[in-house]
Amino acid sequence: MITTTDLCYLTLHELGGRIRAKDVSPVEVTEATLERIERLNPKLNAYITVMAEQAMADAREAEAEIASGRYRGPLHGVPIGVKDLCETKGVRTTAGSKILADSVPVADAPVVQKLRAAGAVITGKLNLHEYAFGTTGVNPHFGACRNPWDIERITGGSSSGSGSAVAAGLCYAAIGSDTGGSIRIPASLCGIAGIKPTYGRVSLRDVVPLSSSLDHLGPLARSARDCALVLSAIAGRDIQDETSADAPVMDWSKGLQDGIRGLRIGVGTYAMNDAQPAVRTAFEHAIEVLEQLGAKTKAIDTSMLGTYFYVGGVVLLSEAAAYHKDNLEKRAQDYGEDVRMRLLSGLDQKAVDYVRAMQYMRDLRRTCDDTLLGDVDLVAMPTTIMTAPRIDTVESEDPTLGLSRLTLPFDVTGQPSLSVPCGFDDNGMPVGLMLVGRRFDEATVFRAAHAFEEAAGVSSRRPPVD
């Protein structure tokens, strides 16, 4: 008989199959998840708001629907968490801030609506770096989010609670946002999978923005397959969102077993000399695994990512400052020190620099597939150049620029970019492998990530939080 802990560590794919076969019930699974949240959240601080009563009601409804033959699909009855900047009807949406601490929306954001339509059980609202503007998850208003592999270390951010909750078995998948790496960084540092899909794939409507030109929504989960299942549920055109792309939605879980023999993978070398030795070692081994699976690899020039990073910084700072300008003038003291200083820096940006950066970014999004993937199918890089630092060091040694150095460029290009675990450092902290594909070619990214996960076996390890 499966234990409660084992049940909470099933992949979403595995759990969905058991629910469909009626081997386990949504009520049983949700009860186990909520009990685990009650036990471990005080240690991890992954959730800001736990929606226990509503989750149980939704689980009972899902169980009744499945019993009567109305099975909605692989998310039906599955507990999923939502980053606390996606609006939820009747449940506060804080964006990790003091300013929105008591904000209660009157409707669900489209991404939440789609999760509910797929039958998912929403367990609660997940902690994050204040206003999603940082990579550590150290939040002065709701407390630091802690890494299940070592609770004295950061989770990465800004989707910090999303990374921690999935890694610790407090939900089977979570919605995160990614403006400079905020899905992939916590995925990397917490040893799970996370995808920033193509810009425009998932509606941003009714989600507290950081930088609308760079913001992406996407899932974090225990495997690339799980991310594919969730993305298929939440993607799609939203005519009320001007950033939303009119692109077909696929079942990205199909074709994952096709393998990667003959796939051409460019190995990015940008910033590799600055990466920690353990990161370089794990990445080099990951490339060997991909080669053993039949992929054809070659080193490619990715030095242009330094320019992309600069452009992204100008756009992000400018747009974030514009959104927060009124509150900065009236309530500056209600921001955490790190976020306030970044926003004030954004107010100093010159209009001409922002306009030029936007022009560069628009041109880049038209040409990036040819520039970066002209003669390869994917680019492979480490997700971050470092593993998770200790919480007590981030104030004196802010890791934000280092953690986002390899991720932010792909928010600028808008290309799909996925992180999967590829190893551990000497302290037992996870290292991530990042795979980047052509715009709207999530299918190839998922296929390569799945093949790597199955061959490497890294994703099956559990953190020692129990």
C-alpha positions as CSV (number, residue, x, y, z in Angstrom):
1,M,0.0,0.0,0.0
2,I,1.3,3.4,-0.9
3,T,2.3,5.7,2.0
4,T,1.0,9.2,2.3
5,T,4.5,10.6,1.6
6,D,4.9,8.4,-1.5
7,L,1.5,9.6,-2.6
8,C,2.5,13.2,-2.3
9,Y,5.7,12.6,-4.3
10,L,4.0,11.0,-7.3
11,T,4.4,12.9,-10.5
12,L,1.3,14.6,-11.8
13,H,1.2,12.2,-14.7
14,E,1.3,9.2,-12.4
15,L,-1.3,10.6,-10.1
16,G,-3.6,11.5,-12.9
17,G,-3.5,7.9,-14.1
18,R,-4.3,6.6,-10.7
19,I,-7.2,9.0,-10.3
20,R,-8.6,8.1,-13.7
21,A,-8.3,4.4,-12.8
22,K,-10.0,5.2,-9.4
23,D,-7.1,3.7,-7.5
24,V,-7.0,6.9,-5.5
25,S,-9.6,9.6,-5.1
26,P,-9.2,13.4,-5.4
27,V,-10.5,13.6,-1.8
28,E,-7.8,11.2,-0.5
29,V,-5.1,13.1,-2.4
30,T,-6.2,16.5,-1.4
31,E,-6.4,15.5,2.3
32,A,-2.9,14.1,2.1
33,T,-1.6,17.3,0.4
34,L,-3.3,19.6,3.0
35,E,-2.0,17.5,5.9
36,R,1.5,17.8,4.4
37,I,1.1,21.6,3.9
38,E,0.0,21.9,7.6
39,R,3.1,20.0,8.7
40,L,5.8,21.4,6.5
41,N,4.7,24.9,5.5
42,P,5.7,26.4,8.9
43,K,9.2,25.2,8.0
44,L,9.3,26.1,4.3
45,N,6.9,29.1,4.2
46,A,5.9,28.2,0.6
47,Y,2.2,29.3,1.0
48,I,1.0,32.7,1.9
49,T,-2.7,31.6,1.9
50,V,-3.9,28.0,2.1
51,M,-7.3,27.4,0.6
52,A,-8.1,24.3,2.5
53,E,-11.9,24.5,2.7
54,Q,-12.3,25.4,-1.0
55,A,-9.8,22.8,-2.0
56,M,-11.7,20.0,-0.2
57,A,-15.0,21.2,-1.7
58,D,-13.4,21.1,-5.2
59,A,-11.9,17.7,-4.5
60,R,-15.3,16.3,-3.5
61,E,-16.8,17.8,-6.7
62,A,-14.1,16.2,-8.8
63,E,-14.6,12.9,-7.2
64,A,-18.3,13.0,-7.9
65,E,-17.7,14.0,-11.5
66,I,-15.2,11.2,-12.1
67,A,-17.5,8.6,-10.4
68,S,-20.3,9.6,-12.8
69,G,-18.0,9.3,-15.8
70,R,-17.3,13.0,-16.4
71,Y,-13.5,12.8,-16.4
72,R,-12.0,16.1,-17.6
73,G,-8.4,15.0,-18.2
74,P,-5.0,14.6,-16.5
75,L,-5.4,17.5,-14.1
76,H,-8.8,16.4,-12.8
77,G,-8.7,16.2,-9.0
78,V,-5.0,17.1,-8.9
79,P,-3.8,19.6,-6.2
80,I,-2.1,22.6,-7.8
81,G,-0.7,25.8,-6.3
82,V,-0.8,29.3,-7.8
83,K,1.7,32.0,-7.4
84,D,0.2,34.8,-5.3
85,L,0.1,37.4,-8.1
86,C,-2.6,35.5,-10.2
87,E,-6.0,36.9,-9.1
88,T,-8.3,34.4,-7.4
89,K,-12.0,35.1,-6.8
90,G,-12.7,35.8,-3.2
91,V,-9.2,34.9,-2.1
92,R,-6.6,37.7,-1.4
93,T,-3.9,38.2,-4.0
94,T,-1.0,39.9,-2.3
95,A,1.8,39.8,-4.9
96,G,4.0,39.3,-1.8
97,S,3.5,42.9,-0.9
98,K,2.3,45.0,2.0
99,I,0.5,47.3,-0.4
100,L,-1.8,44.5,-1.7
101,A,-1.9,42.5,1.5
102,D,-5.7,42.8,1.8
103,S,-6.6,42.9,-1.9
104,V,-9.4,40.4,-2.7
105,P,-10.3,40.1,-6.4
106,V,-13.8,39.6,-7.6
107,A,-12.9,37.1,-10.4
108,D,-10.3,34.5,-11.3
109,A,-7.5,35.3,-13.7
110,P,-7.8,33.4,-17.0
111,V,-4.9,31.1,-16.0
112,V,-6.8,30.1,-12.8
113,Q,-10.1,29.8,-14.8
114,K,-8.4,27.3,-17.1
115,L,-7.0,25.3,-14.2
116,R,-10.5,25.0,-12.8
117,A,-11.9,24.1,-16.1
118,A,-9.4,21.2,-16.3
119,G,-10.6,20.0,-12.9
120,A,-7.6,21.0,-10.9
121,V,-7.9,21.5,-7.1
122,I,-6.4,24.8,-6.2
123,T,-4.6,24.4,-2.8
124,G,-3.6,28.0,-2.2
125,K,-1.5,31.0,-3.1
126,L,2.2,30.6,-3.1
127,N,4.9,32.9,-1.6
128,L,7.1,35.0,-3.9
129,H,9.7,37.7,-3.9
130,E,7.9,41.0,-3.3
131,Y,6.0,42.0,-6.5
132,A,8.1,39.3,-8.3
133,F,11.0,41.7,-8.4
134,G,13.9,39.6,-7.2
135,T,15.5,36.1,-7.4
136,T,15.9,35.1,-3.8
137,G,12.4,34.7,-2.4
138,V,13.5,36.6,0.8
139,N,10.3,38.6,1.5
140,P,10.2,41.2,4.2
141,H,6.4,41.1,4.5
142,F,5.6,37.4,4.4
143,G,9.0,35.9,5.4
144,A,11.7,34.1,3.4
145,C,10.7,31.0,1.4
146,R,13.0,28.1,2.3
147,N,14.6,25.4,0.1
148,P,13.5,21.8,0.9
149,W,17.1,20.6,0.2
150,D,18.4,22.9,2.9
151,I,16.1,25.2,4.8
152,E,18.9,27.6,5.5
153,R,19.2,28.3,1.7
154,I,17.0,30.3,-0.7
155,T,14.6,28.7,-3.2
156,G,15.4,31.2,-5.9
157,G,12.7,33.5,-7.2
158,S,10.6,35.1,-7.8
159,S,8.3,32.0,-8.0
160,S,9.9,30.9,-4.7
161,G,6.9,29.3,-3.1
162,S,6.1,27.5,-6.3
163,G,9.5,25.9,-6.4
164,S,9.6,25.0,-2.8
165,A,6.0,23.6,-2.7
166,V,6.5,21.3,-5.7
167,A,9.9,20.1,-4.6
168,A,8.6,19.3,-1.1
169,G,5.4,17.5,-2.2
170,L,3.0,20.4,-1.1
171,C,1.3,20.3,-4.5
172,Y,1.8,18.4,-7.8
173,A,2.4,21.4,-9.9
174,A,2.4,25.2,-9.5
175,I,1.9,28.2,-11.6
176,G,4.8,30.7,-11.7
177,S,5.7,33.8,-13.6
178,D,9.0,34.5,-15.4
179,T,10.3,38.0,-16.3
180,G,14.0,37.5,-15.8
181,G,14.1,33.8,-14.9
182,S,11.5,33.5,-12.1
183,I,10.2,30.0,-13.1
184,R,13.5,28.5,-14.2
185,I,15.7,29.8,-11.3
186,P,13.6,28.2,-8.5
187,A,13.1,25.1,-10.7
188,S,16.9,24.9,-10.9
189,L,17.6,25.7,-7.3
190,C,14.9,23.4,-5.9
191,G,15.6,20.4,-8.2
192,I,12.4,20.3,-10.3
193,A,11.3,21.1,-13.8
194,G,9.9,24.5,-14.9
195,I,9.2,26.0,-18.3
196,K,8.9,29.6,-19.4
197,P,6.9,29.1,-22.6
198,T,7.0,31.2,-25.7
199,Y,6.0,34.8,-25.0
200,G,2.2,35.1,-25.4
201,R,1.5,31.4,-24.9
202,V,-0.4,32.0,-21.6
203,S,-2.7,34.9,-20.9
204,L,-1.3,37.6,-18.5
205,R,-4.7,39.1,-17.8
206,D,-5.5,39.7,-14.2
207,V,-2.0,38.9,-13.1
208,V,0.0,41.6,-11.2
209,P,2.6,42.7,-13.7
210,L,6.3,43.3,-13.3
211,S,7.2,44.1,-16.9
212,S,4.4,43.4,-19.4
213,S,6.8,43.1,-22.3
214,L,8.8,40.4,-20.6
215,D,6.3,38.7,-18.3
216,H,5.5,35.0,-19.0
217,L,3.3,32.5,-17.1
218,G,4.1,28.9,-16.9
219,P,4.2,25.7,-14.8
220,L,6.7,24.2,-12.4
221,A,6.3,20.5,-11.7
222,R,8.3,17.3,-10.9
223,S,9.0,16.4,-14.5
224,A,9.0,17.8,-18.0
225,R,6.0,15.6,-18.8
226,D,4.1,17.2,-16.0
227,C,4.9,20.7,-17.2
228,A,3.7,19.7,-20.6
229,L,0.3,18.5,-19.2
230,V,-0.2,21.7,-17.3
231,L,0.9,24.0,-20.2
232,S,-1.6,22.3,-22.5
233,A,-4.4,23.2,-20.0
234,I,-3.4,26.9,-19.5
235,A,-2.2,28.0,-22.9
236,G,-4.3,29.6,-25.6
237,R,-5.4,32.9,-27.2
238,D,-7.0,35.5,-25.0
239,I,-8.5,38.3,-27.1
240,Q,-8.7,40.6,-24.1
241,D,-4.9,40.4,-23.6
242,E,-2.9,42.3,-26.1
243,T,0.2,40.3,-25.3
244,S,-1.6,37.0,-26.0
245,A,-0.4,35.1,-29.1
246,D,-2.8,33.4,-31.6
247,A,-1.0,30.1,-31.7
248,P,-2.4,26.6,-31.7
249,V,-2.4,24.7,-28.4
250,M,-1.0,21.2,-28.5
251,D,-1.0,18.2,-26.2
252,W,2.7,18.6,-25.5
253,S,2.8,15.3,-23.6
254,K,2.4,13.4,-27.0
255,G,5.6,12.3,-28.7
256,L,7.8,12.5,-25.6
257,Q,8.9,8.9,-26.1
258,D,10.2,9.6,-29.6
259,G,13.7,10.2,-28.4
260,I,16.3,12.7,-29.6
261,R,18.5,10.7,-31.9
262,G,19.8,13.1,-34.6
263,L,18.6,16.2,-32.7
264,R,21.1,19.1,-33.1
265,I,22.0,20.7,-29.8
266,G,24.1,23.8,-29.6
267,V,26.2,24.0,-26.4
268,G,26.2,27.6,-25.1
269,T,29.5,28.7,-23.6
270,Y,28.6,32.2,-22.5
271,A,29.5,32.9,-18.8
272,M,30.7,29.3,-18.4
273,N,34.0,30.5,-16.9
274,D,32.0,32.3,-14.2
275,A,30.0,29.3,-13.2
276,Q,30.7,27.4,-10.0
277,P,32.8,24.2,-10.7
278,A,30.0,21.9,-9.6
279,V,27.7,23.6,-12.1
280,R,30.2,23.2,-14.9
281,T,30.7,19.5,-14.0
282,A,27.0,18.7,-13.8
283,F,26.4,20.5,-17.1
284,E,29.3,18.7,-18.9
285,H,27.9,15.4,-17.7
286,A,24.4,16.4,-18.9
287,I,25.8,17.1,-22.4
288,E,27.4,13.6,-22.3
289,V,24.0,12.1,-21.5
290,L,22.4,13.9,-24.4
291,E,25.1,12.7,-26.7
292,Q,24.7,9.1,-25.5
293,L,21.0,9.5,-26.4
294,G,22.0,10.2,-30.0
295,A,21.9,14.0,-30.0
296,K,24.5,15.8,-32.1
297,T,26.1,18.5,-30.0
298,K,28.5,21.3,-30.9
299,A,29.7,24.5,-29.1
300,I,28.1,27.6,-30.4
301,D,28.7,31.3,-29.9
302,T,26.3,32.7,-27.3
303,S,28.2,35.9,-26.5
304,M,25.3,38.0,-27.7
305,L,23.4,37.0,-24.6
306,G,25.4,39.7,-22.7
307,T,23.7,42.3,-24.9
308,Y,20.3,40.6,-24.5
309,F,20.7,40.8,-20.7
310,Y,21.4,44.5,-20.8
311,V,18.4,45.2,-23.1
312,G,16.2,43.1,-20.8
313,G,17.4,45.0,-17.8
314,V,16.5,48.4,-19.3
315,V,13.0,47.2,-20.3
316,L,12.3,45.5,-17.0
317,L,13.5,48.4,-14.8
318,S,11.6,51.0,-16.9
319,E,8.3,49.1,-17.1
320,A,8.3,48.1,-13.4
321,A,9.0,51.7,-12.4
322,A,6.2,53.0,-14.5
323,Y,3.7,50.6,-12.9
324,H,4.8,51.4,-9.4
325,K,5.4,55.2,-9.8
326,D,2.3,56.3,-7.9
327,N,2.8,54.0,-5.0
328,L,6.5,54.9,-4.8
329,E,5.5,58.6,-4.5
330,K,2.8,57.8,-1.8
331,R,3.9,54.7,0.0
332,A,7.6,54.2,-0.6
333,Q,8.1,53.0,3.0
334,D,5.8,50.1,2.3
335,Y,8.2,48.4,-0.1
336,G,11.1,46.2,1.0
337,E,14.5,47.8,0.7
338,D,15.8,45.8,-2.2
339,V,12.6,46.2,-4.3
340,R,12.4,49.9,-3.5
341,M,15.9,50.5,-4.6
342,R,15.4,48.7,-7.9
343,L,12.2,50.6,-8.6
344,L,13.9,53.9,-7.9
345,S,16.7,52.9,-10.3
346,G,14.0,52.3,-12.9
347,L,12.7,55.8,-12.4
348,D,16.2,57.0,-13.4
349,Q,16.1,55.2,-16.8
350,K,16.1,57.5,-19.8
351,A,13.1,57.4,-22.2
352,V,15.4,57.2,-25.1
353,D,17.2,54.1,-23.7
354,Y,13.8,52.4,-23.1
355,V,12.6,53.2,-26.6
356,R,15.8,51.9,-28.1
357,A,15.8,48.8,-26.0
358,M,12.2,48.0,-27.1
359,Q,13.1,48.5,-30.7
360,Y,16.0,46.1,-30.3
361,M,13.8,43.6,-28.5
362,R,11.1,43.7,-31.2
363,D,13.7,43.2,-33.9
364,L,15.3,40.4,-31.9
365,R,12.1,38.5,-31.5
366,R,11.7,38.4,-35.2
367,T,15.2,37.1,-35.8
368,C,16.3,35.2,-32.7
369,D,15.5,31.8,-34.0
370,D,17.9,32.3,-37.0
371,T,20.5,34.1,-34.8
372,L,20.7,31.6,-32.0
373,L,19.4,28.4,-33.6
374,G,20.3,28.9,-37.2
375,D,21.8,25.4,-37.6
376,V,20.7,23.7,-34.4
377,D,17.4,22.6,-33.0
378,L,18.0,23.5,-29.3
379,V,20.5,25.4,-27.2
380,A,21.7,23.8,-23.9
381,M,23.2,25.9,-21.1
382,P,23.2,25.7,-17.3
383,T,20.1,27.4,-15.9
384,T,22.1,29.3,-13.3
385,I,25.8,29.7,-12.8
386,M,25.4,29.0,-9.1
387,T,23.5,26.8,-6.7
388,A,21.3,28.1,-3.9
389,P,23.2,30.5,-1.5
390,R,22.4,30.7,2.2
391,I,19.6,33.0,3.2
392,D,21.8,34.9,5.6
393,T,24.2,35.9,2.8
394,V,21.9,37.4,0.3
395,E,21.6,40.9,1.9
396,S,25.4,41.5,1.8
397,E,26.0,39.5,-1.4
398,D,22.9,40.0,-3.6
399,P,22.9,37.0,-6.1
400,T,20.2,38.5,-8.4
401,L,22.5,39.4,-11.3
402,G,24.3,36.1,-11.2
403,L,21.2,34.0,-10.9
404,S,19.4,35.7,-13.8
405,R,22.5,36.0,-16.1
406,L,21.6,33.1,-18.3
407,T,17.8,33.2,-18.0
408,L,16.9,36.9,-18.6
409,P,18.1,36.9,-22.2
410,F,15.4,34.4,-23.2
411,D,12.7,36.5,-21.6
412,V,13.9,39.1,-24.1
413,T,13.8,36.7,-27.1
414,G,10.6,35.2,-25.9
415,Q,11.8,31.7,-26.8
416,P,10.6,28.7,-24.8
417,S,13.1,27.8,-22.1
418,L,12.9,24.9,-19.7
419,S,15.0,23.9,-16.7
420,V,15.4,20.3,-15.5
421,P,17.6,18.9,-12.7
422,C,21.0,17.6,-13.9
423,G,23.1,17.1,-10.8
424,F,24.1,18.3,-7.3
425,D,26.9,20.2,-5.8
426,D,29.0,19.0,-2.8
427,N,26.4,20.4,-0.4
428,G,23.7,18.3,-2.0
429,M,22.1,21.3,-3.7
430,P,20.5,20.9,-7.2
431,V,22.0,22.1,-10.5
432,G,19.7,22.8,-13.5
433,L,20.1,22.2,-17.2
434,M,18.3,24.7,-19.4
435,L,17.1,23.8,-22.9
436,V,16.0,26.6,-25.3
437,G,14.0,26.1,-28.4
438,R,12.6,28.1,-31.3
439,R,9.6,30.3,-30.7
440,F,6.4,28.2,-30.4
441,D,8.4,25.0,-30.6
442,E,7.8,23.8,-27.0
443,A,7.4,20.3,-28.4
444,T,11.1,19.8,-29.1
445,V,12.1,21.3,-25.8
446,F,9.8,18.9,-23.9
447,R,10.9,15.9,-25.9
448,A,14.6,16.6,-25.2
449,A,14.0,17.3,-21.6
450,H,12.0,14.2,-21.1
451,A,14.6,12.0,-22.8
452,F,17.3,13.5,-20.6
453,E,15.3,13.1,-17.4
454,E,14.6,9.4,-18.1
455,A,18.3,8.7,-18.9
456,A,19.9,10.8,-16.1
457,G,17.6,9.7,-13.3
458,V,18.3,12.8,-11.3
459,S,14.7,13.9,-11.0
460,S,13.8,10.9,-8.8
461,R,15.7,12.1,-5.8
462,R,13.7,13.6,-3.0
463,P,14.8,16.5,-0.7
464,P,15.5,15.7,2.9
465,V,12.8,18.0,4.2
466,D,10.9,15.0,5.9
